Amino acid sequence: MSENELQAELDHHEHARAQMAVMRDLTEGIHKLYAGDFDESTRNLGLGDVRSDHLFGWAMANYTVPRLADLADRDIAIFFGRIWMDDGEDFHIGRRHIRDEAGDPLVLDWRAPLAEQYYRASAHDRRDVARRRRFGFQGARITGFEDENLLLGEEVASDILTEEIERPRTGPMRDIVATIQPEQDELIRREAAVNLCVQGAPGTGKTAVGLHRAAWLLYNYTEKLDKAGVLVVGPNEGFLSYISGVLPTLGESSVWQVTVHQLTGAHTAGAADTHEAALVKHDARMALVCERAVWGHVGTAADGGVTADDGLLIADGGWRWRLGQTYLDEAIRNARKHTRTYTAGRKAVEDAIVQGARRQAEIRSGHSPDNKWATKLKRTESVRDFMEAVWPKLNTKTVLKKLLTDAAFRADATRGILTEDEAALLAGKPAKPTPGDLLIADEIESHMKLREPSESFGHIVIDEAQDLSPMQCRVIARRSGKGSITVLGDLAQGTTPWAAASWTDQMRHLGKDGAVDTSTVEYTELTTGFRVPAVIIALANRVLPHLDVDVAPARSIRSDGSYDLVEAPDLDAGVEQAVAKALAEEGLVGVIAADDRAAGLKTLLEGTERVEVVAASLAKGLEYDHVVVVEPAEIVTAPATGGATIEGVGLRHLYVALTRAVSRLTVVHSRPLPREMEA
């Protein structure tokens, strides 16, 4: 690396930064112009005044808002790489596209098709790349670079890449655009129609892959996804806070990010389920119960008092129309067969009644009645009574109330699907629904009417998806519609009572198994870790065989890192000493303990900077430079939320806790370590 070359790169970086400022100034000018036009158009105008285009001004003013956010000068380098092609052209690769005064690219967006060459090119498959340069940076400052001459046919280890991967954690999750690996890039750039399921061992970057795929799709399928939207579903608020800064740094600030509970409405629940009731309400069989609870209201013509001898008599002024039993039963069967929702089916039967009466009117009177006549006919007493008997008006609230409070109705809806004891667990108070009741309500609603297009998303990224119940999956599936999904998770980290045992089952519950739709589903497994050191992964891998899941053990490219086992008769004192030792190094320190103990440790360590105390049940997806795991035996035996002890879940919480460290791990214990941690 020569000083002249470095200075040339520094000059190019400053030129790019200056041009980005110019682009921002231009965008800000456009925003002010059209915001001014919109403001002017809303004021009182005199007779004969011509006002500016009100809607166009509003649209342009709003269009520039995310663009201004994208062009904000953040404390990050403008570019991180450069490639020279065989034809002599060269390109700098960065987080966003920046052009010069003539409109030529100074920096290519990492999502542009050509940038794929930067990530995928190798000595064995150059992809027309002659040379690749990686830049080292600190904040927004370029500190150096290293070159890889692919024409020499040699694989060169990158110190800059290694240093960036191993950089200590100092806050929320960062983007990985500078360190994307070829296998990650391949997944990120999968086309929009693909439903991607990624099984990823700890530290393999599956969350980053999902977030970067969302950014890539928004860049390359702008027209489709700007309208349909992109949704990120995470397990809890802490996780969303941790990942919240990634997409904005990638130039995407319009992505919705919600927890599973927020999406299902569980955060508004007025009561809680018992462990046993929750198991039933989250079970896939509840979908069949909900279907029967709605469609079981549909009867036959005989239920409406119609017999083969006496049809449905409809009084129409001085006329009388009669529809036979066979005709009406056929109308009911067709409505049930060809309509997707209960409400649409009811309307179809009403329309069939009107159509039958209209034919008779046309024959007998010689003219076809209008729509006003049709509306009046539906309101006649005989039609209304018939419809209430064979296809009564319903709404979601009514059906849910009957299911929770009417024992006879509940027995009919659950017969042959649930046991009597399981059915009894559904009983509750409609005024105070539980999280499980809200899942049931959403399922019932799906049978009542179609969702509005605005309630569906073009793409949904689902992280920690192994923890979703079948009924939660179905809620997400209904918001996916015809869009695609990216499913991320690790079966070994499944810690809910209904955690998935296989990804094919989970994708089926999410409506993307290829059997019920024509979508493409791809499964892949990431086993190479980039964040968690090999020595820590090796310790966690001792636990893996005891988790009863079919996943490959993780391996790590990192040979650094360390872990210590500290036996401390006084546990609190041992934790304080471990934290003090950890704080002597850079980065965040995470203290992970069983949920009940975590509450006490928060008080013990209150006010200590760079330290976060996390309950083991909430540690999933988080990363810390140094992790202190407190009393593993306690984590293994701790009861789940609600007081129930679920076999195997505690051990999975321990596996999660042991894999949160990206540099150093300390295990502090006073009780014997679980046998599953033994070599």
N, C-alpha and C positions, 0 to 999 in steps of 0.2 A: 504494500500500500504506500504509494508515494504521497508526499505532502501536496504536490500540485493537483493530483487526482482528487484527493480529499477536499482541497479548497474548491475545486470545480463542482464537486457534489454539494458542498455547503452553499455555494453561490446559486446552484440550481434550486436547492431547497428554499432559499430566501426568495428567489424569483417566483417559485410556485406559491409561496405564502403570500407574496404581494399580489399575485394575480387572483388568488382566492379572495383577498380583500376587495379587489376591484369587482369580482363577480358578486360579492355580497353587497357592495355599494349599489351596483346596478339593480340587483333584486330589491334592495330596500327602496330605491327610487320608484320602481314599478309598483311596489306595495303602497307607497305613499300616494302615488298618482291615482291608483284605482280606489284606494280607501277614501281619498278625497272626493272622487267622483261619486262613490256610494253615499258618502255623507251629504254631498250637495244634492243628490237625487232624492233624499228623504225630507228635505226642507220644503216649506210651503212655497209654491210657485204661483206667479201671477197669471192671469188669463193670457193665453197665447204663448207662454214661455215653453221652451223646449228643454226637457231635462235629459241628462245623460242616461245611458243604458243602465238601469238600476241593477238588474240581475247580473249583467256582465261585470260590472264594477265589483259587486259582492264576490263573484266567482274568482276573479283575478286577485283580489285582495287576500282571499283565503288560500288560493293556490300558492302564493308566495310565502306563507307562514312557515310550512315545513321546510321549504327551500332555504329560508333564512337560518333556521335551526341547524340545517345540514352544513351550512357554510360558516358556522361559528368557529372561531379560532380556539380550539381546545389545546390542552397541554399534552399533545401527542405529535409525533413526527408526521409530516405530510406524506412521505413515502417510506417504504421499508425494503424495497427490492428494485432490481433492474435486470433486464435481459437484453442480450444482443442476438439478433436472428442471423441465419445464414445469409440472408440477402443484404446484410449490412445495417438494417434498421435497428434501433434500440428504443426501449420503452421503460420508464419508471413506473412501478406498481405501488399504489397507495390505497387509502381508505375511501377516496372519492375522486371523481374526474375533475381535473383542472386544466383549462386551456390557456394559451398565451394570447397576445394581442391580435394575432392573425387567425385565431380560432383553432390552432393546432394543439394537440394534447401535450401538456407538460407532465401530467400524471394520469395514468389509466386507473380507473376504478378496479379494485380487486375482483369485482363480479363480472367484468367484461369478458367476453369469450377468449380474447387473446391472453388474458391473465392466467388462464388455465395452464398455459405453457410454463409459466413461472413455477407453479406448484407441482406439475406432473413430470416435467423434463428430468431425465436421468442420463447417466453415461451410457446406459444400455438402450435407452429410448429417448433420443434427444428432442424429438418433436420440433425440429428445425431451429432449436436453440443452440447457439455456439458457446455462449458464456452467460453465467448467472452471477449476480452480485447481491449479497445480503448486507444490510446496514445495521450497525449497532446504534442504539439511541437511548437517551436518558431524558424522559419527558418529551419535549418538543425539539431536543437538540440531537443532531447527528454526531456520533462519537467516533465512528470509524466504519470500515467495511471489509469484507472478505470476498474473494472471487473464486468461482468454480468453473474451470475450463472444461466443458463437456466434450470438446473435440479430442481431449487426451484419453478419453475412455476410462477414467478412473473415478471411483466414488470417493468424495472428500468429506470428512466429518466437519460439521460446522460448529465452531466454538460459539459464534454469535447466537445460533439457533439454540444450542444447549443452555447458554446463559439466560436467554429470554424465557425458556421453558421453566428453568429452575429459579427464576426471580422470586423473591419472597412475596407473600400476600400482604398487601397494605390497605386493603379495603374490599369493596365488592368485586365480583367477577369481572375480569377484563375480556376484551375480544381477543381472538387468536389469529387474526389475519396475517400476522407476520410469521406465524409458526405452523400454519396448516400443513398437515402431512398428506402425501399423495392419496392414501386410503380414505382420509377424512374429506379431502377435496372431491373425490369421486362421489361420495354420498351427498355432499353439499350441493353438487351440481346436477343431481337427478332431476329430470324434467317434472313439470307441475302435475302431470297426470299420475305419477307414481305415488302409491301409498307405501311409505318406507317404515320398516320396523327395525330398530337398532337395539340389539342386546349388547350392553357394554359393561365390562368389568370396571371396578373403581379406577378413576384416573385416566380412562381412555378418551375422555373428551366428548362423550356422547351429548351432553347438554350443549356444549359449544357447537357441535355439529348441527344440532337442531336449530339453534338460534341463528347460526350463519346460513343455514339452508333457507330459513324464513327471509333473511335479508336478500339472499341471492334470488329467490323467487320473486320478491317484490321488485327487484331491479330488472329482471328479465321477462316478467309477465305483468308489467305495470298496469296495462289497461284492464286486464281481468281482475287482478287482486286489489287494485285501488278501489274498485267498485265493491267487490265481494268481501274484502277485508281478510286480515290474518289474525288469528287468536293463539295466544300461548297459555296453556293450562299447566299450573304448577301445584305442588302438594300443599303449600302453606304460605303465609304472608312472609315469613323469614326467607324462604327460598326466592320468592318474587322480588323481595328487596335486594337480595344478593345478586340476581341476574339483571336488575332493572336498568343498569347503565350500559349493557352490551349493545343492544340494538340502536340506541341513539348515536353511539360512537361509530356505528356502521352506516349511519345516514338514514336510519329508519326510526321515526318517532310516532308513527300512526298505528303501531301494532297494539292490540288489546292484550293485556296480561291479567289473568284472573286465577284464583285458586279453585280447586274442585268444589269446595263448599260454596264459594260465591256463585259459581256457574249453576249449581244445583239448587241454590237458595237455602242451603243448610245453615248458613250464617244467620238467617232470620228465624230459625226454628224457636218455638216458645217452650219446648219440652225436650227431654232427652230419652233416647231408647235404652232399654236394658240391653245387655250384651246379646242375650238370646233373641230378643225381638229384632235387633239390628241385623243379625245373621239372616233371619227370614226375609226382612224387607230389602236387603241387598242382593238376595239370591236371584238367579236368572229365572227361576220358576215364577217369580212375581209378575213377570211380563205376561205370562199366560193367564194369571189370575186377573190382571188388569184388563186384558182383552176380553175375557169372559164377563167381567163386571160391567163392561160397556155394551158389548154386542149381545149379551144374554138378555137384554131388554127387548130385542127384536122378536116379534111373534109371527104368527101366520094369520091368514084371512079369517080363520075360524076364531082366533083370539079376539078379533074385532066384531064377532057376532055374525059373520057371513057364513052361510051354508051353501051347499050345492043347489038347493031349492030357492033360497032367498039370498040374492046378491046384495050389494051395497046400493041402497036407494038414495039418490041425491036430488033434493028439491031445488029447482032453479026457476023461481018465479012461477009461471004457469006450466013449466015443463018439468018432466021427471026423467032422470037418467039412472040406469041400473048397470052396475058392473059386476060380472060374475066372479065366483070364488077362484076358478082356474086363472083368470086374467090377473086378479089381485095377487095370488100366490106367486105367479110368474114375475110380476113387477117387484115383489119383495125379494125373490131370489136373485133377480138381475141386479137390483140395487146393492145387495150384499156382496155379490160377486165382482161388480165392476166399479165400485166406489171405494176409496181408501179410508174415508172417515165417516163416522156415525152421522154427523150433520149433513154431509153431502148425500148419504144414503137416504136419509129422511126426505130431503128435497127431491131426490130422484123418484121416490114412491109417490109423493104429492104430484109431481109433474106427470107421472104415468096415469094417475087418477084423472087429472085435467085432460090429458091427451085422449083417454078413453071416452070421457064425456064429450069432448070436442068433436070426435068422429061422429058420435050419435047426433050431435047438434047440426053438423054439416049435412048429414044425410036427411034429417027430418025438417030442418028449416031452410036448407039451401045456402047458408052462408057460414063463414068461419068466425067464431067469437074472438074478440080482441084480448089483450093481456089484462085489461081492467076486469073483464069477465072472469078470467082465470084466477085472479087474486080473490075475487068475491067468492068463487066456487070453493077455494081452499078454506074459506072462513065459515062455510055452512056447518051447521051443527053435526050433521052425519059424518062429514069428512073429518072434522076435528075430533070427534069421538073415536072414529075408526083409527086415526093416526095415533092417538094417545094410547090406544089398546095394542097396536101392532108395532109402532115405532115412536115411543113417547119422546117429548122434548127432554133433553138432559143437558147438564153442564158438569164440568170437572168437579166443582165443589159438591154438587149433589151426590155424584157417584162415590167420591171419597168418603163423604159422611155416612153413606149407607154401608160402605165396606168396613168402616171403623165402629159403627154403632149398632147396626142391624145384624144380629146373630144369624138369622135365617138366610138373609141375603149373602152374608159372608160364607156361610156353609155351602150355598149353591155355587158361589164363585170359586171356592177353593177345593171343592170335592174332586178327588182323584189327582190333585196337584200337590196339595199340602196335607200333612196329617192333621188330625183334630187339634192336637196340642200346638202345632205350628200356627194353625189358623187362629187359635185363641190369642196368640201373641200380637195379632194385628189390631186388636181392640184398643181404642184410645179415644181422646177428646179432640174433635175437629177444631175447636177454638184454640187449642195449643198443639199444633202439629210438631212432630219430631223430624229430624233430618231424613229418616227413612220414609215418613209420610210424604214429604215433599218430593222424594224420588218417585213414589207411587203416583202422586198427583201429576207429575210431568209425564209419566207413562200413560196415564188416563187421558191427559190432554192431547197426546199424540193420536189417540183414536177418535177424539171428538172433532178436531179440525186440523187442517194443515198449518204449519208454521209460516209466518210471513217471511218472504225472501230476505228481508233486512235482518232477520234473526239467524241467518245461516252465514257461514264463512267460507271463503274460497280455499283457505288452507288453515289447518289447526295443528299446532305443535303440542304434543302431550308429553310432559316429562314425569319421571317416576310412575310410569303407566302401569307397572306391575302391581301397584297398590290399589288400583281402581276395582271396584266391585262390578259385576255384570250390569247392575242397574245404573251405576254411574257411567259406565261405558255407553250405555244406550242413550243417556242424556246428551253426551258429547256427540254421538253418532247423529242424533237428530239435528244438531247444530252444524254438522258438517255438510249435510245435504249431498249435492253432487260434487263437492270439493274434495280435496285430497288431505291426507294427514301424515304427519311424521310422529312416530311413536318411539319414545326413548325410555329405557329402563334397564333394570338388572334383576332377574328373577331371584338371585341370591339376596337381594336387599328388600324383598317383599315382607312388609311388617304389619299389614292389616290382617284381620281375621279372614278376609276373602281374597288375599293376595293371589295373583295368577300363578298357575302351575305351568302353563305353556303360552307361547306368544300366538300360536294359531287360534287357540280359544279366545284370547283377548282381542285379536283382530276381528274375529267373528262377532263378538259382542259390540265392537266398534263399527260393525256394518261394512267391513272392508276385507272380507275373506275371499272374494272372487266367486263365491257360490251364489250369493243373492244379488250381486251387481256385476258389472263388466269391468270394474277397475283393476288396475295392475297392482299386485302386492309383492314387495320384495323384502326378504328377511336377510339380515346380516349380523355378524357377531364381531365386536371389537374386543380384542384381548390384550393388545399392547398398550401399556400405560405410559403416559408421558409426564404425569404430575406426581404420582406417589412413588417414592423410591423403592427399589427392589427389596431391600431388607425389611421394609414395613409390609409390603405386599406378601412376602414370604410368611410373616407372622399371621396375617389375615387368612392366608390360604390354608393354614392349619384348621381353621374353623369351617372353611367352605365344604368339605366332604360331609359335615354333619347337618347341612341345611336342607338336604333332600331336594335338590334342584339339579337339573341337567344342564349345567353351564361349564364352560372351560375355565380352568384356573387362570387368573391374570398373570401377566409378566410385565416387567418394567424395563425401559431402556436406561433408567437412572441407576448409577452405581453409588451415588452419594447417599446421604441420609443416615439416620440412626434411630435406635429405640432402646429404652431402658425400662427394666422392671424394678420397681421400688416397693419394698415391703415396709409399711409404716404402721406400727401399732396405734399411733394417734393419726387417724386418717386426715383430719383437717390440717394438722401441722404438716403432714406429708404433702398435701396438695399445695399449701402455701409455699413450701420449699421448692416444689417442682415448678410452680408458676414463676417464682423469683428467678430460678435458673433459666427458664425459657425466655424471660424478658431481657436477659443479657444478650440475646441474639435479636436480629431483625425480624419483623413480620408480626402478624396477628397470632394470638394464642387462644386456642379453643379449649375449654374445660368441659368435658362431656361426662355426664353421670346419669344414673337412673333418675326418672322424673322427680320423685319425691326428694331425693338428695340434692338435685340441682337447685331446688328452691332455696335450701339452706346455704349452698355454696355461693349463690348470688349475693346473699347478705354478707358472707365471709369475705368475698372479693370485691365488694362494692367500692367503686371509685378507682379501681386499679386500671390504668390505661392499657390499651391494646389487648385487653382480655375480654372474652365473651364466654359466659357460662350457658351451656345448651343442654336441654333435656335430651336423652338418648333417642327418644321417639321423634324428635324434631331435627335431628342432625343430618338427615339424608340430603344429599346434594350440596352441602356446604363444604368449604375447604379452609384450612388454617395452616400457617407455616409450621406451627408447633401445636400438637394436641396432647392434652393431659387427660387420659381416660381413668376415671375414678371407680374403683371397686367393680371389676368386671363381673364377679359372681352376683352382685346386686343387680346389675343390668340384665343378666340372664333370667333371674327369677322375679323381676319386677312385674307387677300386674299391669295390664293394658288399661287404657282409658275406660272408666266405668267399673273398674275393680276386678275384671275378669282376668284370669291367668290363661293365656293361649299358648298351647304347646308349640315350641320352636320359635315364637316371635321374639322372645328375649335374646336368644342366641343370634338372631338376625340383627337385632339392634346392636349387639356387640360387634358383629362383623362390620356394620356401617361405621360405628365409632372408631374402630381400628384403622379404617381406610380414609379418614378425613384429613390426615396429616400429609403435607407436601414436602416436608423436610425432616422433621423430628417428631418422635412419639415417646411419651412417657406414660407408663401404666403404673398407677399408684394403688396399692391394695393392702388391706389388713387381713382379709379372709383368704383362704387358699384360692388360687386361680382355677377357673373352670377347666376340667380335664380336656375339653376340646381345644384349648390353647397350647397343650403340651405337644412337643415335637414328635 
